[in-house]
Amino acid sequence: MKGKNNRGAAPGPDEDNRAVEAFFMRLGNVLAEIARDMVQREANGNQDLSKNR
């Protein structure tokens, strides 16, 4: 009965790994989005950036 309803305890290795995995999945998606944005700006001749100069 010890393992049931121990809300105050730290998450077990499975929950930990899932959280870390989800974090890196999100991080990877964000980085991919940034990379696509940079490639798109490069293809457009950096128009967005050149307006401010």
N, CA, C and O atoms as CSV, one atom per row, in Angstrom:
chain,resi,resn,atom,element,x,y,z
A,1,MET,N,N,0.812,-1.216,0.000
A,1,MET,CA,C,0.000,0.000,0.000
A,1,MET,C,C,0.845,1.266,0.000
A,1,MET,O,O,0.318,2.371,-0.126
A,2,LYS,N,N,2.135,1.106,0.139
A,2,LYS,CA,C,2.982,2.279,0.325
A,2,LYS,C,C,2.982,3.195,-0.920
A,2,LYS,O,O,3.039,4.417,-0.784
A,3,GLY,N,N,2.918,2.615,-2.113
A,3,GLY,CA,C,3.045,3.409,-3.328
A,3,GLY,C,C,1.806,4.193,-3.704
A,3,GLY,O,O,1.868,5.061,-4.574
A,4,LYS,N,N,0.669,3.903,-3.059
A,4,LYS,CA,C,-0.573,4.561,-3.460
A,4,LYS,C,C,-0.730,5.925,-2.798
A,4,LYS,O,O,-0.432,6.098,-1.616
A,5,ASN,N,N,-1.205,6.890,-3.582
A,5,ASN,CA,C,-1.579,8.208,-3.057
A,5,ASN,C,C,-0.461,8.912,-2.299
A,5,ASN,O,O,-0.725,9.571,-1.294
A,6,ASN,N,N,0.785,8.787,-2.760
A,6,ASN,CA,C,1.844,9.564,-2.120
A,6,ASN,C,C,2.041,10.850,-2.917
A,6,ASN,O,O,3.007,10.992,-3.666
A,7,ARG,N,N,1.115,11.776,-2.741
A,7,ARG,CA,C,1.116,13.004,-3.533
A,7,ARG,C,C,2.321,13.886,-3.245
A,7,ARG,O,O,2.806,14.580,-4.138
A,8,GLY,N,N,2.811,13.867,-2.008
A,8,GLY,CA,C,3.906,14.741,-1.639
A,8,GLY,C,C,5.247,14.270,-2.160
A,8,GLY,O,O,6.217,15.029,-2.147
A,9,ALA,N,N,5.320,13.039,-2.615
A,9,ALA,CA,C,6.602,12.487,-3.041
A,9,ALA,C,C,6.984,13.035,-4.415
A,9,ALA,O,O,6.127,13.479,-5.179
A,10,ALA,N,N,8.263,12.998,-4.712
A,10,ALA,CA,C,8.758,13.401,-6.029
A,10,ALA,C,C,8.248,12.408,-7.072
A,10,ALA,O,O,8.016,11.244,-6.745
A,11,PRO,N,N,8.071,12.839,-8.305
A,11,PRO,CA,C,7.593,11.919,-9.347
A,11,PRO,C,C,8.591,10.791,-9.577
A,11,PRO,O,O,9.798,10.965,-9.409
A,12,GLY,N,N,8.069,9.641,-9.961
A,12,GLY,CA,C,8.928,8.501,-10.236
A,12,GLY,C,C,9.685,8.693,-11.537
A,12,GLY,O,O,9.461,9.671,-12.249
A,13,PRO,N,N,10.577,7.768,-11.850
A,13,PRO,CA,C,11.390,7.910,-13.069
A,13,PRO,C,C,10.567,7.979,-14.346
A,13,PRO,O,O,10.945,8.675,-15.289
A,14,ASP,N,N,9.446,7.265,-14.390
A,14,ASP,CA,C,8.631,7.293,-15.608
A,14,ASP,C,C,8.039,8.670,-15.849
A,14,ASP,O,O,8.127,9.211,-16.951
A,15,GLU,N,N,7.430,9.240,-14.802
A,15,GLU,CA,C,6.844,10.568,-14.933
A,15,GLU,C,C,7.926,11.584,-15.256
A,15,GLU,O,O,7.721,12.476,-16.080
A,16,ASP,N,N,9.070,11.451,-14.611
A,16,ASP,CA,C,10.197,12.344,-14.849
A,16,ASP,C,C,10.610,12.315,-16.313
A,16,ASP,O,O,10.762,13.359,-16.946
A,17,ASN,N,N,10.789,11.109,-16.846
A,17,ASN,CA,C,11.238,10.969,-18.226
A,17,ASN,C,C,10.210,11.543,-19.198
A,17,ASN,O,O,10.571,12.161,-20.200
A,18,ARG,N,N,8.937,11.336,-18.898
A,18,ARG,CA,C,7.902,11.872,-19.780
A,18,ARG,C,C,7.935,13.399,-19.787
A,18,ARG,O,O,7.791,14.024,-20.838
A,19,ALA,N,N,8.121,13.985,-18.631
A,19,ALA,CA,C,8.165,15.444,-18.541
A,19,ALA,C,C,9.362,15.987,-19.307
A,19,ALA,O,O,9.243,16.966,-20.043
A,20,VAL,N,N,10.506,15.356,-19.137
A,20,VAL,CA,C,11.725,15.801,-19.830
A,20,VAL,C,C,11.554,15.627,-21.331
A,20,VAL,O,O,11.937,16.495,-22.116
A,21,GLU,N,N,10.972,14.492,-21.724
A,21,GLU,CA,C,10.759,14.225,-23.143
A,21,GLU,C,C,9.827,15.275,-23.749
A,21,GLU,O,O,10.086,15.786,-24.838
A,22,ALA,N,N,8.743,15.593,-23.041
A,22,ALA,CA,C,7.796,16.592,-23.537
A,22,ALA,C,C,8.475,17.951,-23.651
A,22,ALA,O,O,8.247,18.689,-24.609
A,23,PHE,N,N,9.311,18.277,-22.666
A,23,PHE,CA,C,10.020,19.558,-22.698
A,23,PHE,C,C,10.910,19.658,-23.930
A,23,PHE,O,O,10.903,20.674,-24.626
A,24,PHE,N,N,11.681,18.597,-24.201
A,24,PHE,CA,C,12.588,18.656,-25.342
A,24,PHE,C,C,11.834,18.610,-26.670
A,24,PHE,O,O,12.291,19.172,-27.666
A,25,MET,N,N,10.672,17.935,-26.683
A,25,MET,CA,C,9.862,17.950,-27.895
A,25,MET,C,C,9.423,19.380,-28.197
A,25,MET,O,O,9.516,19.844,-29.334
A,26,ARG,N,N,8.935,20.082,-27.146
A,26,ARG,CA,C,8.506,21.473,-27.337
A,26,ARG,C,C,9.674,22.349,-27.744
A,26,ARG,O,O,9.550,23.189,-28.635
A,27,LEU,N,N,10.816,22.148,-27.086
A,27,LEU,CA,C,12.003,22.937,-27.405
A,27,LEU,C,C,12.408,22.715,-28.859
A,27,LEU,O,O,12.740,23.664,-29.569
A,28,GLY,N,N,12.380,21.467,-29.293
A,28,GLY,CA,C,12.726,21.156,-30.673
A,28,GLY,C,C,11.774,21.812,-31.660
A,28,GLY,O,O,12.194,22.310,-32.704
A,29,ASN,N,N,10.491,21.809,-31.322
A,29,ASN,CA,C,9.509,22.455,-32.205
A,29,ASN,C,C,9.757,23.947,-32.294
A,29,ASN,O,O,9.672,24.528,-33.376
A,30,VAL,N,N,10.065,24.578,-31.161
A,30,VAL,CA,C,10.335,26.016,-31.153
A,30,VAL,C,C,11.573,26.323,-31.987
A,30,VAL,O,O,11.572,27.257,-32.789
A,31,LEU,N,N,12.624,25.539,-31.799
A,31,LEU,CA,C,13.862,25.776,-32.553
A,31,LEU,C,C,13.631,25.573,-34.048
A,31,LEU,O,O,14.162,26.325,-34.866
A,32,ALA,N,N,12.848,24.567,-34.406
A,32,ALA,CA,C,12.550,24.332,-35.818
A,32,ALA,C,C,11.769,25.504,-36.398
A,32,ALA,O,O,11.998,25.908,-37.538
A,33,GLU,N,N,10.845,26.047,-35.606
A,33,GLU,CA,C,10.055,27.184,-36.058
A,33,GLU,C,C,10.951,28.408,-36.272
A,33,GLU,O,O,10.810,29.122,-37.264
A,34,ILE,N,N,11.868,28.641,-35.337
A,34,ILE,CA,C,12.802,29.754,-35.478
A,34,ILE,C,C,13.672,29.566,-36.715
A,34,ILE,O,O,13.903,30.512,-37.468
A,35,ALA,N,N,14.153,28.342,-36.921
A,35,ALA,CA,C,14.999,28.072,-38.085
A,35,ALA,C,C,14.231,28.322,-39.380
A,35,ALA,O,O,14.766,28.920,-40.313
A,36,ARG,N,N,12.972,27.866,-39.441
A,36,ARG,CA,C,12.160,28.113,-40.636
A,36,ARG,C,C,11.977,29.601,-40.860
A,36,ARG,O,O,12.048,30.076,-41.993
A,37,ASP,N,N,11.739,30.343,-39.777
A,37,ASP,CA,C,11.551,31.786,-39.880
A,37,ASP,C,C,12.808,32.456,-40.418
A,37,ASP,O,O,12.731,33.347,-41.264
A,38,MET,N,N,13.967,32.023,-39.922
A,38,MET,CA,C,15.230,32.609,-40.377
A,38,MET,C,C,15.458,32.311,-41.853
A,38,MET,O,O,15.879,33.187,-42.609
A,39,VAL,N,N,15.180,31.072,-42.263
A,39,VAL,CA,C,15.347,30.695,-43.664
A,39,VAL,C,C,14.402,31.519,-44.533
A,39,VAL,O,O,14.783,31.973,-45.612
A,40,GLN,N,N,13.175,31.710,-44.065
A,40,GLN,CA,C,12.195,32.476,-44.830
A,40,GLN,C,C,12.648,33.929,-44.979
A,40,GLN,O,O,12.532,34.509,-46.059
A,41,ARG,N,N,13.163,34.518,-43.895
A,41,ARG,CA,C,13.649,35.898,-43.970
A,41,ARG,C,C,14.822,36.003,-44.926
A,41,ARG,O,O,14.935,36.967,-45.683
A,42,GLU,N,N,15.697,35.001,-44.888
A,42,GLU,CA,C,16.857,34.999,-45.786
A,42,GLU,C,C,16.372,34.929,-47.239
A,42,GLU,O,O,16.917,35.610,-48.108
A,43,ALA,N,N,15.363,34.117,-47.499
A,43,ALA,CA,C,14.829,33.976,-48.848
A,43,ALA,C,C,14.172,35.284,-49.307
A,43,ALA,O,O,14.165,35.597,-50.498
A,44,ASN,N,N,13.624,36.040,-48.358
A,44,ASN,CA,C,12.971,37.301,-48.693
A,44,ASN,C,C,13.954,38.460,-48.740
A,44,ASN,O,O,13.544,39.610,-48.900
A,45,GLY,N,N,15.224,38.181,-48.606
A,45,GLY,CA,C,16.217,39.239,-48.660
A,45,GLY,C,C,16.218,40.095,-47.401
A,45,GLY,O,O,16.576,41.271,-47.460
A,46,ASN,N,N,15.824,39.531,-46.266
A,46,ASN,CA,C,15.827,40.257,-44.989
A,46,ASN,C,C,15.056,41.575,-45.068
A,46,ASN,O,O,15.488,42.584,-44.510
A,47,GLN,N,N,13.933,41.564,-45.752
A,47,GLN,CA,C,13.141,42.788,-45.910
A,47,GLN,C,C,12.697,43.348,-44.571
A,47,GLN,O,O,12.733,44.560,-44.357
A,48,ASP,N,N,12.273,42.459,-43.659
A,48,ASP,CA,C,11.767,42.910,-42.361
A,48,ASP,C,C,12.842,43.655,-41.593
A,48,ASP,O,O,12.563,44.660,-40.940
A,49,LEU,N,N,14.083,43.158,-41.672
A,49,LEU,CA,C,15.154,43.772,-40.900
A,49,LEU,C,C,15.646,45.059,-41.576
A,49,LEU,O,O,16.021,46.013,-40.895
A,50,SER,N,N,15.644,45.084,-42.908
A,50,SER,CA,C,16.231,46.230,-43.601
A,50,SER,C,C,15.371,47.490,-43.447
A,50,SER,O,O,15.878,48.598,-43.619
A,51,LYS,N,N,14.079,47.340,-43.127
A,51,LYS,CA,C,13.228,48.517,-42.941
A,51,LYS,C,C,13.694,49.372,-41.770
A,51,LYS,O,O,13.542,50.594,-41.777
A,52,ASN,N,N,14.271,48.703,-40.748
A,52,ASN,CA,C,14.641,49.425,-39.542
A,52,ASN,C,C,15.987,50.128,-39.672
A,52,ASN,O,O,16.338,50.951,-38.827
A,53,ARG,N,N,16.742,49.814,-40.719
A,53,ARG,CA,C,18.079,50.407,-40.834
A,53,ARG,C,C,18.037,51.749,-41.527
A,53,ARG,O,O,19.076,52.384,-41.705
